[in-house]
């Protein structure tokens, strides 16, 4: 499995009458790339697609991330360039659409702290120097025999992939989806080579279309409709029970105008949760939203991973990466209630010179330092202050009051924009306070993925009912 090649050749079977992809026959390289989509944090997807992901409110949420209300400067990078907890595995993909994960250490070669950072913008080590020296590390820390498996996440030989991203091993595919196409009648085989640009387009189309392979492999970009797959309407929460008040975790105030929510006033805890959505891997969204997750192709991809795992086609230890992908260490926030798990911090060892990190060896193995004992190196939580001393208590944002728009643009609360909004609206503005629990946070996450009016879709009916 070469990592220096940037092309994958596919055998594409085209339905000539409909001019669409019936299915693709591929080896492990392509299916591994497809399944890696499940490991990508949403913030990474928005960034890779240049803030044109069409994922509901997420493009706007991403654009609104601003240092002026974040706990530290590095928090902005945590939200806009979140670390993939499967990044070491993804570096082994034949086409890796995200940049190679890096670790940084103190620029001073005499520093004794052995501190590591995900980001070079974590300004200072405890010794006072910048944390901007890139350090290489061992990519084989997961102890998987990739030569034997021949894949990163999946093992086997040949696979078939439908236009809607159902994946099946070739030996099990005849009864699954070759049959519906009359075996080979009316199909034309084409050999198509894809590169990183096409993989990015497949990712983009899989979020909004039921036919991403046809869209990318057979059509010119200008011929592709902007959105082919329209999610069903969001199921709104209406029931209100007085006995539920003690279960509410957050309190927000909603400004209602007509039949919509204009904005919400919220504290650090609720805004922290909204911002943390950007760090969630796609597979974690599917796991926690369940049947509420409405992106058809990714439902198919996730379901395929489940079936392949039960059939023994998933590489040992990789089932969690696909079906329950975790946050990278320190990417949780203390107010997150959805239950997305955090990966355990990896063990890294380095000598006094911090020339290379190892996950396996207790002695440095760089030339000239082979006899020097390696010691544990520790990752710094990017949510710490730049001095590395005062913690943000696990929050991405500062402890102030915020204004959140219907499309989830977050800004510090100010009376000036509020006064301007009220002055320019002829209809009466009704303010109502709501308590929010875990299920209602899931309602909001669901709405944020499929709608540009997340607050209205998730909370308007309850808020309107609360007004009596």
Buried (B, 14 or more C-beta within 10 A) or exposed (E): BEBEEEEBEBBBBBBEEEEBBBBBBBBBBBBBBBBBBBBBBBBBBBBBBEEEBBBBBBBBBBEBBEEEBBBBBBBBBBBBBBBBBBBBBBBBBBBBBBEEBBBBBBBBEEBEBBBBBBBBBBBBBBBEBBBBBEBEBBBEBBEBEBEEBBBBBBBBEBBBBBBBBBBBBBEBBEEBBBEEBEEEEBBEEBEBEBEBEBBBBBBBBBBBBBBBBBBBBBBEEEEBEEEBBEBEEBEBBEEBEEEEEEEEBBBBBBBBBEEEBBBBBBBBBBBBBBBBBBBBBBBBBBBBBEEBBBBBBBBBBBBBBEBBBEEEBBBEEBBBBBBBBBBBBBBBBEBBBBEBBBBEEBEBBBBBEBBBBBBEEEEBBBEEBEEBEBBEBEBBBBBBBBEBEEEBEBBBBBEEEBBBBBBBBBBBBEEEEBEEBEEEEEEEBBEBEBBBBBEBBBBBBBBBBBBBBBBBBBBBBBBBEBEE
